[in-house]
Amino acid sequence: MKTPDYRSKTDILRLQRWDLLIGDPNLAAATVQELRLVDDLLAYLETRGISSMEALSAQEFLKFDARNGSESRLRRLKHAIMAIFPSHPSVLALEEAIRSREAKRRKKSKPKSRRLSKSVEFSQLPSAWRKAFANMDAGFDRNGELPPAKGMMDTHKMKMRQFLFSARAAGLPDDPSPEAVRAYARDLRKRGVAPATLRSSFAAVQKFARYMAADAETLDLLADLVRIYEAEARKAKSKKFEHLQKTGYSPVALIEQAREILQGAEEHGCPRSRHAQRNRAAALALFSVMPVRLADTRFVFGENLFWTGSQYTIETELSKSGYAWTTDIDPRLNVLIDALILRGANPAWLDHMRQACLAEKRSLFINNGGTPVAYGYVSDCWRREVGTGEHIARTVLHTFMGIEMGQAGTDLAMASCGQRNHATAEAYQGEALAMAQRMKGQTELREIADQGELEMFEFK
């Protein structure tokens, strides 16, 4: 049984380990219970030979409190540390220790197996289909049809998994047939899929059907559907323009919005909400000027995200093309990444915490519990703030730079997006560029985007 602690504040502060803090207003304001808890921790550090609190891990906190099975004492310690050492980074490790105690206390239920509702597992595809995909992965052409780009293989596999799900649900054989194509089309339309997505879905099935030498009737039907939804996609611009208007047609406007989001994060009382808002601010600002595909947004410190001493730099390989892509992030955006490193800690600890992130190869975007966010998280952040996914960023950047700088702006936008084909640029600008030019006087571009701001897009 633990001996009760009856020490007074005077008794505790008489100890040598407190000498450097004598006169600190936080120390004077702390309660005797808070001082007792923190002093116990400091005494533990001395016995363990740990030189500083910032070196503490979640496991070390659990060892410190090994006598207890609940998280209550650790919670009291957290409040004590926050009272005496405001915004100390050790609180992050302490919170992790508290969560691990909570997880042990909760009754663990057997997770339910995930049931797919729109597709089949890849292993359920016919063996001939899986063999065809293996040949595609290896880069082999078949029946005069080239395989998709390496970065698009997962998308094509997903489309065929969905196609087979629809065919089987309709009681049809596992073959590309006109009936199976119609069943797939019905399912997609029931889901309210956008015309552009319908076009890409039928184009993927069309490519696979050609690769498998499907019959002429099936190929003709798929070609008709691709043409129909290509035309529909051109007409369906209104939603895109609505979302573009929310962005102000300008990455600079998006960055200003991100700064406001970041500044408002500390107004939340909930740590989870504060961190989620920091994440949204960084996702909006960073990918407004680096509008890469969703698969390329998973930045990791020390793997593809580095610190040069004055700014952050990205060194990665684009998922779709496999091209090496390197860019320096404008130093004016450092504050957004720094906020994700600090997670509410005092900026005085930034260098220490940045080095820890690089050494641990921590993901840039993590949830409040410290684990990496889900695959589609960045797009979810954009959807919440702009109304649509992160893919709109490429159109925003192409539109803005095309208006401001003409062909030179288009070239710069292509570099920022990791693109090489001018036909791609035309697709992203197109009618959006013409409409934005007409509406330029009604937007904030003249007020926000002065010539100096364009330096933000000059990536190396």
N, C-alpha and C positions, 0 to 999 in steps of 0.2 A: 504493500500500500504506500502511495506517495505521501511524503511528509507535507503538510500544509505550508504554504508560503506566506509568512506574515511580514515580510520585509517592507519597510517604508520607502518612499522615494529617496529620502536622504541616504538610507542604507545602500540602495542600488547605485546612486550617482557617486557614491564614495569610491566605487571600484574604478581601477585605472582605465579600463576599456571605454569608459564614458568621458574621459578627460577632454578629448578633442571636441566634444559636443556641448560642453558646459557653456551656457549662455545662449544656446540655440532656442528660439521661441517655440519651435515644435516640441522640443524636449520639456520645456517649462509647462506647456499646455497639456502634455500627455498625462493620462491617468496612471495611478499606481499599478492597476491591473495590466495596462498596456506595457508599462516599463518592465514588469515582472516577466511577461511573455517574451519580449524582445531580448531581455537580458539572458533568459534561459537559452535562447537561440545563439546569442553571441558566445556564451560559455561553451555551448556545443561546438561552435566553430573552432574555438581554441583547442578543445580536446581532440578534434579531428585534424588539426593542422591546416584548416582552410583559411586563407588569408583575407578573403573578402566575401560579402554577402552575394555579390553579383555572380560569383562562381558556383552558387548553389543550384543544384538540379532538382527536379521533382522527386527523384529517388532519395536524395539527401534529406529533403523535408520529411519524407515518409519515415526515414530512419530516425530522424530527430523526434518524431512523434510515434515511435514504434509501439509504445505501451497502449495506445488507444486504437480502437477499431473504427470509430466514427471520425467524421471530418470536422466536428465542432471545434476542437482546440485549434486546428489549422485555420479555420475561419476566423477565430478570434485573433490569431497571430497575424493574419492578413490585414485586418483592420488596425492592429497595433503598428505594423510596419508602415502602413499608409499614413498613419497619424504622425509617426516620428520621422520617417523617411519618405515624404510624398513623392509619388511617381518613380519609385525605385524599381528597376527591372526585375529584381528577384520575385516580385509579386506575380509575374507571369509564370515562373516555375512553380510557385506556391499554388496558384490556381489550377495548374495541371495536376498537382498532387491531390488537391481537393476533389477534382473530377474523378480521379482514379479511385479514391475512397468511395465516392458516391456510386460509381459503377459496380463496385464489389457488393455494396449494400443492396442494390436493386436486384430483384429477382430476374434472372436471365431467362428469356423465353426463346425457344428454338425458332430461328428466323424462317419465315415462309419462303419456299422456293419461288423465284420470280417467274410469273407466267406471262409469256409474250402474247400480246393481244392484236398485233398488226403484222407480225412476221414469224418465221420459223427460225430455229437455231441453224447455224451454218452447217452443223453436222447432219441435219435432216435433209439437206439438199441431195438430189440424186447423185450417185457416184460420178456419172458422166459430167454433171455440172461442176462438181468439185474438182474433177480432173481438168476441165476447161479453165477454171479459175487458177489452178496451179500452173497451167501453161501461160496464162496471162501474166501471173506473177513473175514467171521466168522470162517474160518479154517475147514470147513466140507469137507470131501471127498465124491465123488459120482462116481458110476459105477467103483469102484476100482481105481479111479484116485485121487491123492492127489492134493490140491490146490498149486499154485505157492508160493514161499517165499513172505512174506509180502512186502518186499522192491521191488519186481518185479511185483506187482499187476498192477501198473499204466502202465507199459510197455505192459503187456498182454492185458489190456483194449484198449490201443492205437492200437495194432495190429488187434484186432477184429473190431475196428472202421474203420480202413483202409480196412480190408477184406470186410466189409459190403458195404463200398463206392464202391469198385470194382464190387461187385455182383450187386448192384443196377444200376450202370452205364452200366452194360452189360444186363440189363433187366431181371435179375434172381431173384428168390424168396429169402426171408431172411432166408436161411438155409445153413449150411455147406454141400456143395455138390461138386462132382467132377468138374462140370462146373464152380461153384463159385471159387473153388481153382485155376482152370486154368486162370480165369479172373484176379484174384489177382496176380498170377505169371506173367502174361503178363504186368500188370501195374508196378510191381516192376522192371521187366527187362527194361521196357521203361525208368524208372527213373535212370538207370545205377547203381543200388544198388550193393554194394560189395558182393561177395559170402558169407562171414561170416554173413552179415546182412540178406541175403536171408535165410541162414540156421536158424538163430534165429527167423526170422519172421514165417517161416513154422513150426518151433518147437512150437511156441506159439499157432498158430492156431491148430496144432495137439493136444496139451494138452487140449485146450478148446473143440475140437471136441470129444475127448475121454470122457471128463467130461459130455458132452451132449449126449453121446452114439450115435454118428453119424454112418451112415451105413459103412459097411466094405470096399466098394469101395473107399469112401472118405478117410478113415483112411489109406488104402493101398497107395493111391496116395500121401498123405501127408508124409507117412513114406519114400516113394521113393524119394520125393523132399528133405527131410531132409538129406538122405544118399548122394544124388547127390551133394548137396551144401556143405556138410561136407567135401567131397573129394575135391571139387573145392576150398574151403577155405584153405585146406592144401597146394594146389598148388600155390595159389595166395599170395606168400610171398614177391615178389619183391618190391612192394610199401612200405610194412612195413619195409623192410630192408633199403630202400632209406631214409625213415624218421628216422630210427634208426641211420644211418650214420650221419645225420644232428645233432643228439644229442651228437655225440662223444661216444655213448654207455655208457655215464657216467653222473650221477647226478651232479658230481663236475664240469664237463664241462658246464652243463646247468646253474649252479650257477654262474660260471664265465661270461657266456653270459648275465645272468640277471644283474650282477653288471655293465657290460658295458652299458646295456640298461638304467639302473638307472642313471648312470653318464651322459649319453647323454640327459637326459630329460630336463635339464636346458638350453640346447642350443636352444630349441624351443621358439619362441616369443609368441605363442598362449597358454594361460593357459589350455585350453581344451586338447591340444596335450601334454603338459607337464604332466598333470595328467593321461592321457591315457597311457603314456609311463611308469610312475611309477607303474600303475596297472599291465601292462604287465610284468614288471620286477619281481614284487612280485608273480604274478601267476606262472611264470615260475620257480622261485627258490623254493618257498614253496612247490609246488606240485611235484617237482622233488624228494623230500625226503619224502613227505607225499602223495603218489599217490592214494588218495581215489577216489571213484566214483564222477561223476559230481554233483550228488545230495547232496554230503557231503562237497562241497567246499564253501558253503554259511556261512562263519564264521561271527559271530556277537560279538562285544565287550560286555563283561558282561553277555553273554548267554552261549557261548561255546568257547570264546577266552578270556583269562585272563592274567593279568600281575602279576608276582610273586615278582617283585622288581629288578630282574636281567635278566629275560627272559620271553617269552610268553609261555603259555601252552594251549593246546586244551583239552576240556572235552566235548565229544559229544556221540551220539548214531549213529552207522552206519545204513544207510537207508535200505540196502539190508537184513542184518542179524538181525538188532536190537541190536547187541552187543554194550556194553559200550566201548568207545575207548578214552583213555587218553594218551597224549604225550607231552613232553616238546620240544619246538622248540629251536634248537641250537642258543645260543646267537649271533653267527656270522651272523645270518639272521635277527637280530633285526632291522638293518638299513633299511630293505625293508618294514617292517611293520611301523616303525617310519615315513618313508617317506609318507606313506598313511595317517598317522595321521596328520602330519604337513601340507601337501598339499602346500608346498612352503614357509611356515612360518619359522621364525627364530628358530633353534633348542633350543634356550633358553626357548621357550614356550612349549617344549615337555611334561614335566610332567603335566602341566596344561591342555593341550589339550588331553593327554591320559586319564586323569581322567574324562574329559568331555565326551569322546567317551564311556568310561565304564558306566558312569552314564546315558547317553542317549541311551545306547544299539545301537550304530551306527554300521551299516554293515561295514565289513573290506573293501570290494570293492564297491565303490560308483562312480557315474559319476561326472563330474565337477560341476553339479548342486546340488549335495548332496544327490541324490536319489539312492537307491540300484541298482546295475547293473542287467541285464537280467539273466535268469536262465543259459543259455549256455555261459556266458561271459568268464569264465575261459578257456573253450575249445577254444573259439574264439581267446583268447590271444595266446594259444599254436599253434593254426593253423597258425597264422600270423608269428610266430617266427620259428616254426619247420616244418610246412607244414601239420600237422595233429593234431587231438584233444588231450586233456589232457590224454585220456585213454592210450596213448603210454608210459606214465610215469611209469606205472606198469611194462611193459616189460623192459624199460631201467633199472629200479632199480634191478629187478630180474636178468637181464643179467650181470650187473656190479658186484653185490654182489656175484653172483654165480661164476664168474671168479676169483674174488679177494679172496674169503674166503671159497669156496666150500659149503658144507652142512650148516656150521655155517652162511655163508652169505645168503643162501636161507632162513634160519629161521629168520634172521634179516630182510630180505626184506619182508617176510610174515607179521611180526609184524608191519612194517612201513606201509604196505598196509591194515592192519586190516583184514588179511586172516588167516584161521585156517587149511584149507585142503591142504595137500601136492600135491594132484592132480591138484589143482589150480596153484600152483607154477610151476609144470611141464609144464602146458599149456602155462604159460607166458614165460618160458625159452625156452624149446624145441629147435627148429632149430636155433632160434636167439642166444642162448648161444653157440652152436657149431660154428656158423658163426663168432660170435664176438671173440671167442677164436682163430680162424684162422687169423682174421684180427687185433688181438691185437697189433702186432708190427707196424701196419699202423695207429693206432689211437693215441690220445693224452693221453691215460691213464697213461703211464709210466711217462710222464712229469708232469701231473696234480695231479694224485691221489696217493700221498705218504701215508704212513701208518697213519700219523697224521690226514689226511683228513677223514679217516674212522670214527673218533670220531663223525662226523657230523650225522651219521646214528644210533648212540647208543641212541635210545629213551627209556625213562623210562616207 
